[in-house]
Structure formats: C-alpha cells, structure tokens
Amino acid sequence: MKDHIFYLLIMWGGAFLLLGVGIYVRKMKKPMRLWTTIPVLASDVKDLSAYNREISRLWCICSIPCFITGLIVFWYPVASVIFFVLSCTAGIAWIAWQYQKIEKRYLVK
C-alpha cells in the first residue's frame, strides 16, 4: 500500500508539472516551442495566441495519463504500469503527429 501511495505521488507530481507547463504556455506572449531543437520565432507564427493555446492543450492532455495511472495503481498495479508505458511510447508518436498538424496550421513556411 505504501508503494502505491508513493507511485501515486510520483505520477500526480508529474501530471501537475505537465499541467503547470500547459497553463504557463497559454499565458505566454511569445511562441512556445514543443521540441527543444526547433526554434520558433514570433514572426513565423500566423496567430500567436491560437498557436500557444494548441501547444498548451498538448501539454495538458499529456498530463491525463499520469493522473489515470496514479489512480489505477490501487486496483490494478500491473495494468497501471502497462498503461503508463503505452501512453509514453504511443503518446510520443501522437504528440509528434499533433505537433505536425499545429505546424501546418499556424507556422509560416
């Protein structure tokens, strides 16, 4: 039981961190880049507030699996870990796909 509470605290700590980044991005006045290697300039973005809103949405959605796995661990510990690993692996591909859609919509090429 103590391990489950520790797991919950770690998962929810990560979830609140991702959620906090999402909220912070929504209020930014300059474009937030999702990947550290891709610089995004304000002059490259068609609608800055909409772009940051979409990036913020991605960060907030990424927090959801952490909240869910933190709760599932009490009833199905193995399923919780499997769900977390799947959300990390498939989630990265989904984020890359979503970010490409955001780039096509908001970045000037």
N, CA, C and O atoms as a GROMACS GRO file, in nm:
protein
  436
    1MET      N    1   0.083  -0.120   0.000
    1MET     CA    2   0.000   0.000   0.000
    1MET      C    3   0.087   0.126   0.000
    1MET      O    4   0.056   0.225  -0.066
    2LYS      N    5   0.197   0.120   0.076
    2LYS     CA    6   0.286   0.235   0.082
    2LYS      C    7   0.349   0.261  -0.056
    2LYS      O    8   0.370   0.376  -0.095
    3ASP      N    9   0.378   0.152  -0.129
    3ASP     CA   10   0.434   0.166  -0.263
    3ASP      C   11   0.333   0.231  -0.358
    3ASP      O   12   0.370   0.312  -0.443
    4HIS      N   13   0.207   0.195  -0.342
    4HIS     CA   14   0.103   0.252  -0.428
    4HIS      C   15   0.088   0.402  -0.404
    4HIS      O   16   0.071   0.479  -0.499
    5ILE      N   17   0.096   0.444  -0.281
    5ILE     CA   18   0.086   0.587  -0.250
    5ILE      C   19   0.207   0.662  -0.305
    5ILE      O   20   0.193   0.772  -0.357
    6PHE      N   21   0.325   0.602  -0.295
    6PHE     CA   22   0.445   0.663  -0.350
    6PHE      C   23   0.432   0.677  -0.502
    6PHE      O   24   0.467   0.781  -0.558
    7TYR      N   25   0.384   0.572  -0.568
    7TYR     CA   26   0.362   0.574  -0.713
    7TYR      C   27   0.261   0.683  -0.750
    7TYR      O   28   0.281   0.757  -0.846
    8LEU      N   29   0.152   0.692  -0.673
    8LEU     CA   30   0.051   0.795  -0.696
    8LEU      C   31   0.112   0.934  -0.686
    8LEU      O   32   0.085   1.020  -0.769
    9LEU      N   33   0.194   0.957  -0.584
    9LEU     CA   34   0.255   1.088  -0.566
    9LEU      C   35   0.350   1.122  -0.681
    9LEU      O   36   0.354   1.236  -0.727
   10ILE      N   37   0.424   1.024  -0.727
   10ILE     CA   38   0.515   1.049  -0.840
   10ILE      C   39   0.436   1.078  -0.968
   10ILE      O   40   0.466   1.173  -1.040
   11MET      N   41   0.336   0.997  -0.995
   11MET     CA   42   0.255   1.016  -1.116
   11MET      C   43   0.182   1.150  -1.113
   11MET      O   44   0.182   1.224  -1.211
   12TRP      N   45   0.120   1.180  -1.001
   12TRP     CA   46   0.047   1.306  -0.991
   12TRP      C   47   0.141   1.426  -0.987
   12TRP      O   48   0.106   1.534  -1.036
   13GLY      N   49   0.259   1.409  -0.930
   13GLY     CA   50   0.359   1.516  -0.934
   13GLY      C   51   0.396   1.548  -1.078
   13GLY      O   52   0.403   1.665  -1.116
   14GLY      N   53   0.420   1.445  -1.158
   14GLY     CA   54   0.449   1.465  -1.300
   14GLY      C   55   0.331   1.524  -1.374
   14GLY      O   56   0.348   1.608  -1.462
   15ALA      N   57   0.211   1.479  -1.339
   15ALA     CA   58   0.091   1.531  -1.405
   15ALA      C   59   0.072   1.679  -1.375
   15ALA      O   60   0.042   1.758  -1.465
   16PHE      N   61   0.091   1.718  -1.249
   16PHE     CA   62   0.077   1.859  -1.214
   16PHE      C   63   0.187   1.943  -1.279
   16PHE      O   64   0.164   2.059  -1.312
   17LEU      N   65   0.305   1.886  -1.296
   17LEU     CA   66   0.412   1.957  -1.365
   17LEU      C   67   0.374   1.982  -1.511
   17LEU      O   68   0.388   2.094  -1.561
   18LEU      N   69   0.326   1.880  -1.580
   18LEU     CA   70   0.283   1.896  -1.718
   18LEU      C   71   0.166   1.993  -1.730
   18LEU      O   72   0.161   2.075  -1.822
   19LEU      N   73   0.074   1.984  -1.637
   19LEU     CA   74  -0.041   2.074  -1.635
   19LEU      C   75   0.004   2.218  -1.612
   19LEU      O   76  -0.048   2.311  -1.674
   20GLY      N   77   0.100   2.237  -1.523
   20GLY     CA   78   0.154   2.370  -1.496
   20GLY      C   79   0.222   2.430  -1.618
   20GLY      O   80   0.206   2.548  -1.646
   21VAL      N   81   0.297   2.348  -1.690
   21VAL     CA   82   0.360   2.396  -1.814
   21VAL      C   83   0.253   2.436  -1.914
   21VAL      O   84   0.265   2.538  -1.982
   22GLY      N   85   0.148   2.356  -1.924
   22GLY     CA   86   0.038   2.387  -2.015
   22GLY      C   87  -0.029   2.520  -1.982
   22GLY      O   88  -0.060   2.598  -2.073
   23ILE      N   89  -0.051   2.545  -1.856
   23ILE     CA   90  -0.112   2.671  -1.814
   23ILE      C   91  -0.017   2.788  -1.840
   23ILE      O   92  -0.060   2.894  -1.884
   24TYR      N   93   0.111   2.767  -1.814
   24TYR     CA   94   0.211   2.870  -1.837
   24TYR      C   95   0.220   2.906  -1.986
   24TYR      O   96   0.228   3.024  -2.021
   25VAL      N   97   0.218   2.805  -2.071
   25VAL     CA   98   0.228   2.827  -2.216
   25VAL      C   99   0.109   2.908  -2.266
   25VAL      O  100   0.125   2.994  -2.352
   26ARG      N  101  -0.007   2.882  -2.213
   26ARG     CA  102  -0.128   2.953  -2.258
   26ARG      C  103  -0.116   3.103  -2.235
   26ARG      O  104  -0.174   3.182  -2.310
   27LYS      N  105  -0.043   3.144  -2.132
   27LYS     CA  106  -0.032   3.285  -2.097
   27LYS      C  107   0.090   3.355  -2.156
   27LYS      O  108   0.110   3.474  -2.136
   28MET      N  109   0.173   3.279  -2.229
   28MET     CA  110   0.296   3.337  -2.284
   28MET      C  111   0.265   3.435  -2.397
   28MET      O  112   0.167   3.421  -2.469
   29LYS      N  113   0.353   3.535  -2.409
   29LYS     CA  114   0.339   3.635  -2.514
   29LYS      C  115   0.429   3.606  -2.634
   29LYS      O  116   0.422   3.675  -2.735
   30LYS      N  117   0.514   3.505  -2.622
   30LYS     CA  118   0.598   3.464  -2.733
   30LYS      C  119   0.571   3.316  -2.760
   30LYS      O  120   0.520   3.246  -2.673
   31PRO      N  121   0.603   3.269  -2.879
   31PRO     CA  122   0.570   3.129  -2.911
   31PRO      C  123   0.651   3.030  -2.828
   31PRO      O  124   0.771   3.046  -2.807
   32MET      N  125   0.583   2.929  -2.783
   32MET     CA  126   0.646   2.821  -2.707
   32MET      C  127   0.678   2.708  -2.803
   32MET      O  128   0.591   2.664  -2.879
   33ARG      N  129   0.799   2.663  -2.800
   33ARG     CA  130   0.833   2.551  -2.887
   33ARG      C  131   0.812   2.422  -2.809
   33ARG      O  132   0.837   2.414  -2.689
   34LEU      N  133   0.767   2.322  -2.879
   34LEU     CA  134   0.741   2.194  -2.815
   34LEU      C  135   0.869   2.114  -2.801
   34LEU      O  136   0.896   2.057  -2.695
   35TRP      N  137   0.949   2.108  -2.907
   35TRP     CA  138   1.075   2.036  -2.905
   35TRP      C  139   1.186   2.138  -2.883
   35TRP      O  140   1.176   2.250  -2.932
   36THR      N  141   1.288   2.102  -2.812
   36THR     CA  142   1.394   2.196  -2.781
   36THR      C  143   1.482   2.228  -2.900
   36THR      O  144   1.550   2.330  -2.900
   37THR      N  145   1.483   2.145  -3.000
   37THR     CA  146   1.572   2.166  -3.114
   37THR      C  147   1.509   2.250  -3.224
   37THR      O  148   1.578   2.289  -3.318
   38ILE      N  149   1.381   2.279  -3.216
   38ILE     CA  150   1.312   2.354  -3.321
   38ILE      C  151   1.283   2.495  -3.271
   38ILE      O  152   1.191   2.514  -3.192
   39PRO      N  153   1.360   2.595  -3.317
   39PRO     CA  154   1.330   2.731  -3.274
   39PRO      C  155   1.205   2.785  -3.346
   39PRO      O  156   1.186   2.762  -3.465
   40VAL      N  157   1.121   2.854  -3.272
   40VAL     CA  158   1.001   2.914  -3.328
   40VAL      C  159   1.005   3.063  -3.296
   40VAL      O  160   1.007   3.102  -3.179
   41LEU      N  161   1.006   3.144  -3.400
   41LEU     CA  162   1.008   3.289  -3.382
   41LEU      C  163   0.866   3.342  -3.394
   41LEU      O  164   0.782   3.282  -3.461
   42ALA      N  165   0.839   3.455  -3.329
   42ALA     CA  166   0.707   3.515  -3.335
   42ALA      C  167   0.670   3.551  -3.478
   42ALA      O  168   0.552   3.546  -3.515
   43SER      N  169   0.769   3.586  -3.559
   43SER     CA  170   0.742   3.621  -3.699
   43SER      C  171   0.704   3.499  -3.783
   43SER      O  172   0.650   3.513  -3.892
   44ASP      N  173   0.731   3.380  -3.733
   44ASP     CA  174   0.698   3.256  -3.805
   44ASP      C  175   0.557   3.205  -3.776
   44ASP      O  176   0.511   3.110  -3.840
   45VAL      N  177   0.488   3.268  -3.680
   45VAL     CA  178   0.358   3.218  -3.637
   45VAL      C  179   0.248   3.310  -3.689
   45VAL      O  180   0.256   3.432  -3.673
   46LYS      N  181   0.146   3.251  -3.752
   46LYS     CA  182   0.035   3.330  -3.806
   46LYS      C  183  -0.050   3.391  -3.696
   46LYS      O  184  -0.078   3.510  -3.698
   47ASP      N  185  -0.093   3.310  -3.600
   47ASP     CA  186  -0.177   3.355  -3.489
   47ASP      C  187  -0.114   3.305  -3.359
   47ASP      O  188  -0.129   3.188  -3.323
   48LEU      N  189  -0.043   3.393  -3.291
   48LEU     CA  190   0.037   3.354  -3.176
   48LEU      C  191  -0.047   3.298  -3.061
   48LEU      O  192  -0.012   3.196  -3.003
   49SER      N  193  -0.158   3.363  -3.029
   49SER     CA  194  -0.238   3.315  -2.916
   49SER      C  195  -0.301   3.179  -2.946
   49SER      O  196  -0.307   3.093  -2.858
   50ALA      N  197  -0.346   3.158  -3.069
   50ALA     CA  198  -0.404   3.028  -3.105
   50ALA      C  199  -0.296   2.920  -3.106
   50ALA      O  200  -0.320   2.807  -3.064
   51TYR      N  201  -0.178   2.954  -3.154
   51TYR     CA  202  -0.066   2.859  -3.156
   51TYR      C  203  -0.031   2.816  -3.013
   51TYR      O  204  -0.019   2.696  -2.985
   52ASN      N  205  -0.016   2.913  -2.923
   52ASN     CA  206   0.016   2.880  -2.784
   52ASN      C  207  -0.097   2.804  -2.716
   52ASN      O  208  -0.073   2.718  -2.631
   53ARG      N  209  -0.220   2.834  -2.754
   53ARG     CA  210  -0.334   2.761  -2.698
   53ARG      C  211  -0.328   2.613  -2.738
   53ARG      O  212  -0.355   2.525  -2.657
   54GLU      N  213  -0.292   2.587  -2.864
   54GLU     CA  214  -0.282   2.449  -2.911
   54GLU      C  215  -0.166   2.375  -2.843
   54GLU      O  216  -0.180   2.259  -2.804
   55ILE      N  217  -0.053   2.442  -2.828
   55ILE     CA  218   0.062   2.380  -2.758
   55ILE      C  219   0.025   2.356  -2.612
   55ILE      O  220   0.059   2.252  -2.555
   56SER      N  221  -0.044   2.450  -2.552
   56SER     CA  222  -0.090   2.435  -2.413
   56SER      C  223  -0.183   2.314  -2.401
   56SER      O  224  -0.173   2.236  -2.305
   57ARG      N  225  -0.271   2.299  -2.497
   57ARG     CA  226  -0.363   2.185  -2.497
   57ARG      C  227  -0.286   2.053  -2.502
   57ARG      O  228  -0.322   1.958  -2.433
   58LEU      N  229  -0.179   2.047  -2.582
   58LEU     CA  230  -0.097   1.926  -2.589
   58LEU      C  231  -0.036   1.893  -2.453
   58LEU      O  232  -0.040   1.778  -2.408
   59TRP      N  233   0.021   1.995  -2.387
   59TRP     CA  234   0.081   1.972  -2.255
   59TRP      C  235  -0.023   1.923  -2.154
   59TRP      O  236   0.003   1.832  -2.076
   60CYS      N  237  -0.140   1.984  -2.157
   60CYS     CA  238  -0.245   1.945  -2.061
   60CYS      C  239  -0.295   1.804  -2.088
   60CYS      O  240  -0.321   1.728  -1.994
   61ILE      N  241  -0.310   1.768  -2.215
   61ILE     CA  242  -0.354   1.632  -2.249
   61ILE      C  243  -0.250   1.529  -2.206
   61ILE      O  244  -0.284   1.418  -2.166
   62CYS      N  245  -0.122   1.567  -2.214
   62CYS     CA  246  -0.017   1.474  -2.172
   62CYS      C  247  -0.020   1.446  -2.022
   62CYS      O  248   0.035   1.346  -1.977
   63SER      N  249  -0.084   1.531  -1.945
   63SER     CA  250  -0.092   1.507  -1.800
   63SER      C  251  -0.199   1.404  -1.765
   63SER      O  252  -0.194   1.344  -1.657
   64ILE      N  253  -0.295   1.383  -1.853
   64ILE     CA  254  -0.408   1.293  -1.823
   64ILE      C  255  -0.363   1.150  -1.794
   64ILE      O  256  -0.410   1.093  -1.696
   65PRO      N  257  -0.275   1.088  -1.875
   65PRO     CA  258  -0.234   0.950  -1.841
   65PRO      C  259  -0.167   0.940  -1.705
   65PRO      O  260  -0.181   0.838  -1.637
   66CYS      N  261  -0.094   1.042  -1.664
   66CYS     CA  262  -0.030   1.038  -1.531
   66CYS      C  263  -0.134   1.038  -1.420
   66CYS      O  264  -0.120   0.966  -1.321
   67PHE      N  265  -0.238   1.119  -1.436
   67PHE     CA  266  -0.345   1.119  -1.336
   67PHE      C  267  -0.415   0.982  -1.333
   67PHE      O  268  -0.442   0.929  -1.225
   68ILE      N  269  -0.443   0.927  -1.449
   68ILE     CA  270  -0.514   0.799  -1.457
   68ILE      C  271  -0.430   0.686  -1.398
   68ILE      O  272  -0.481   0.606  -1.319
   69THR      N  273  -0.302   0.677  -1.437
   69THR     CA  274  -0.219   0.568  -1.386
   69THR      C  275  -0.199   0.579  -1.236
   69THR      O  276  -0.185   0.477  -1.168
   70GLY      N  277  -0.196   0.700  -1.184
   70GLY     CA  278  -0.183   0.717  -1.040
   70GLY      C  279  -0.302   0.659  -0.965
   70GLY      O  280  -0.286   0.607  -0.854
   71LEU      N  281  -0.420   0.666  -1.023
   71LEU     CA  282  -0.539   0.610  -0.960
   71LEU      C  283  -0.552   0.460  -0.982
   71LEU      O  284  -0.590   0.386  -0.891
   72ILE      N  285  -0.522   0.415  -1.102
   72ILE     CA  286  -0.539   0.274  -1.136
   72ILE      C  287  -0.451   0.184  -1.050
   72ILE      O  288  -0.486   0.068  -1.025
   73VAL      N  289  -0.337   0.235  -1.005
   73VAL     CA  290  -0.241   0.152  -0.932
   73VAL      C  291  -0.302   0.087  -0.808
   73VAL      O  292  -0.256  -0.019  -0.766
   74PHE      N  293  -0.402   0.146  -0.749
   74PHE     CA  294  -0.463   0.090  -0.628
   74PHE      C  295  -0.543  -0.037  -0.657
   74PHE      O  296  -0.555  -0.123  -0.569
   75TRP      N  297  -0.598  -0.051  -0.778
   75TRP     CA  298  -0.680  -0.166  -0.810
   75TRP      C  299  -0.607  -0.264  -0.902
   75TRP      O  300  -0.618  -0.386  -0.886
   76TYR      N  301  -0.532  -0.210  -0.999
   76TYR     CA  302  -0.463  -0.293  -1.097
   76TYR      C  303  -0.320  -0.241  -1.116
   76TYR      O  304  -0.293  -0.171  -1.214
   77PRO      N  305  -0.229  -0.274  -1.024
   77PRO     CA  306  -0.093  -0.219  -1.032
   77PRO      C  307  -0.020  -0.250  -1.163
   77PRO      O  308   0.046  -0.162  -1.219
   78VAL      N  309  -0.031  -0.372  -1.212
   78VAL     CA  310   0.038  -0.408  -1.335
   78VAL      C  311  -0.023  -0.334  -1.454
   78VAL      O  312   0.049  -0.286  -1.541
   79ALA      N  313  -0.153  -0.325  -1.457
   79ALA     CA  314  -0.221  -0.253  -1.565
   79ALA      C  315  -0.182  -0.106  -1.564
   79ALA      O  316  -0.172  -0.043  -1.669
   80SER      N  317  -0.161  -0.052  -1.446
   80SER     CA  318  -0.121   0.088  -1.435
   80SER      C  319   0.014   0.112  -1.500
   80SER      O  320   0.031   0.210  -1.573
   81VAL      N  321   0.108   0.024  -1.475
   81VAL     CA  322   0.242   0.038  -1.534
   81VAL      C  323   0.234   0.017  -1.686
   81VAL      O  324   0.298   0.090  -1.762
   82ILE      N  325   0.157  -0.081  -1.729
   82ILE     CA  326   0.142  -0.107  -1.873
   82ILE      C  327   0.079   0.014  -1.941
   82ILE      O  328   0.124   0.055  -2.048
   83PHE      N  329  -0.024   0.070  -1.881
   83PHE     CA  330  -0.090   0.188  -1.937
   83PHE      C  331   0.007   0.306  -1.944
   83PHE      O  332   0.007   0.381  -2.041
   84PHE      N  333   0.088   0.322  -1.842
   84PHE     CA  334   0.185   0.432  -1.841
   84PHE      C  335   0.289   0.414  -1.952
   84PHE      O  336   0.322   0.509  -2.022
   85VAL      N  337   0.341   0.292  -1.967
   85VAL     CA  338   0.441   0.265  -2.072
   85VAL      C  339   0.380   0.287  -2.210
   85VAL      O  340   0.442   0.347  -2.297
   86LEU      N  341   0.257   0.239  -2.230
   86LEU     CA  342   0.191   0.260  -2.359
   86LEU      C  343   0.164   0.408  -2.386
   86LEU      O  344   0.179   0.454  -2.498
   87SER      N  345   0.125   0.480  -2.282
   87SER     CA  346   0.098   0.622  -2.303
   87SER      C  347   0.227   0.698  -2.331
   87SER      O  348   0.225   0.799  -2.401
   88CYS      N  349   0.338   0.652  -2.278
   88CYS     CA  350   0.466   0.716  -2.308
   88CYS      C  351   0.512   0.685  -2.450
   88CYS      O  352   0.556   0.775  -2.521
   89THR      N  353   0.502   0.561  -2.491
   89THR     CA  354   0.551   0.524  -2.625
   89THR      C  355   0.456   0.570  -2.734
   89THR      O  356   0.496   0.642  -2.826
   90ALA      N  357   0.332   0.530  -2.726
   90ALA     CA  358   0.234   0.573  -2.826
   90ALA      C  359   0.205   0.722  -2.812
   90ALA      O  360   0.175   0.789  -2.911
   91GLY      N  361   0.215   0.773  -2.692
   91GLY     CA  362   0.189   0.915  -2.667
   91GLY      C  363   0.289   1.005  -2.737
   91GLY      O  364   0.253   1.112  -2.785
   92ILE      N  365   0.414   0.963  -2.743
   92ILE     CA  366   0.516   1.043  -2.810
   92ILE      C  367   0.484   1.051  -2.960
   92ILE      O  368   0.497   1.157  -3.021
   93ALA      N  369   0.444   0.940  -3.018
   93ALA     CA  370   0.407   0.940  -3.160
   93ALA      C  371   0.285   1.029  -3.183
   93ALA      O  372   0.279   1.103  -3.280
   94TRP      N  373   0.188   1.021  -3.093
   94TRP     CA  374   0.067   1.104  -3.105
   94TRP      C  375   0.102   1.252  -3.093
   94TRP      O  376   0.048   1.334  -3.167
   95ILE      N  377   0.192   1.288  -2.999
   95ILE     CA  378   0.233   1.427  -2.982
   95ILE      C  379   0.302   1.477  -3.109
   95ILE      O  380   0.276   1.588  -3.155
   96ALA      N  381   0.391   1.396  -3.165
   96ALA     CA  382   0.461   1.436  -3.288
   96ALA      C  383   0.360   1.458  -3.401
   96ALA      O  384   0.373   1.554  -3.477
   97TRP      N  385   0.262   1.371  -3.412
   97TRP     CA  386   0.159   1.385  -3.515
   97TRP      C  387   0.077   1.512  -3.494
   97TRP      O  388   0.051   1.586  -3.589
   98GLN      N  389   0.036   1.537  -3.369
   98GLN     CA  390  -0.041   1.657  -3.338
   98GLN      C  391   0.040   1.784  -3.363
   98GLN      O  392  -0.013   1.883  -3.413
   99TYR      N  393   0.168   1.780  -3.328
   99TYR     CA  394   0.252   1.897  -3.348
   99TYR      C  395   0.270   1.928  -3.496
   99TYR      O  396   0.274   2.045  -3.534
  100GLN      N  397   0.281   1.826  -3.579
  100GLN     CA  398   0.290   1.849  -3.724
  100GLN      C  399   0.163   1.917  -3.775
  100GLN      O  400   0.170   2.005  -3.861
  101LYS      N  401   0.048   1.877  -3.723
  101LYS     CA  402  -0.077   1.942  -3.762
  101LYS      C  403  -0.078   2.088  -3.717
  101LYS      O  404  -0.126   2.175  -3.790
  102ILE      N  405  -0.027   2.115  -3.597
  102ILE     CA  406  -0.020   2.253  -3.547
  102ILE      C  407   0.075   2.335  -3.633
  102ILE      O  408   0.045   2.449  -3.667
  103GLU      N  409   0.189   2.277  -3.669
  103GLU     CA  410   0.285   2.347  -3.756
  103GLU      C  411   0.220   2.384  -3.889
  103GLU      O  412   0.235   2.497  -3.936
  104LYS      N  413   0.149   2.291  -3.951
  104LYS     CA  414   0.086   2.318  -4.080
  104LYS      C  415  -0.018   2.429  -4.067
  104LYS      O  416  -0.035   2.510  -4.158
  105ARG      N  417  -0.087   2.432  -3.955
  105ARG     CA  418  -0.195   2.529  -3.936
  105ARG      C  419  -0.144   2.669  -3.901
  105ARG      O  420  -0.199   2.768  -3.949
  106TYR      N  421  -0.039   2.679  -3.818
  106TYR     CA  422  -0.003   2.808  -3.763
  106TYR      C  423   0.133   2.864  -3.805
  106TYR      O  424   0.156   2.984  -3.790
  107LEU      N  425   0.224   2.781  -3.856
  107LEU     CA  426   0.356   2.833  -3.889
  107LEU      C  427   0.364   2.873  -4.035
  107LEU      O  428   0.311   2.805  -4.123
  108VAL      N  429   0.430   2.985  -4.059
  108VAL     CA  430   0.453   3.035  -4.194
  108VAL      C  431   0.578   2.967  -4.246
  108VAL      O  432   0.683   2.971  -4.181
  109LYS      N  433   0.568   2.906  -4.361
  109LYS     CA  434   0.685   2.838  -4.419
  109LYS      C  435   0.734   2.912  -4.538
  109LYS      O  436   0.831   2.871  -4.602
   0.00000   0.00000   0.00000
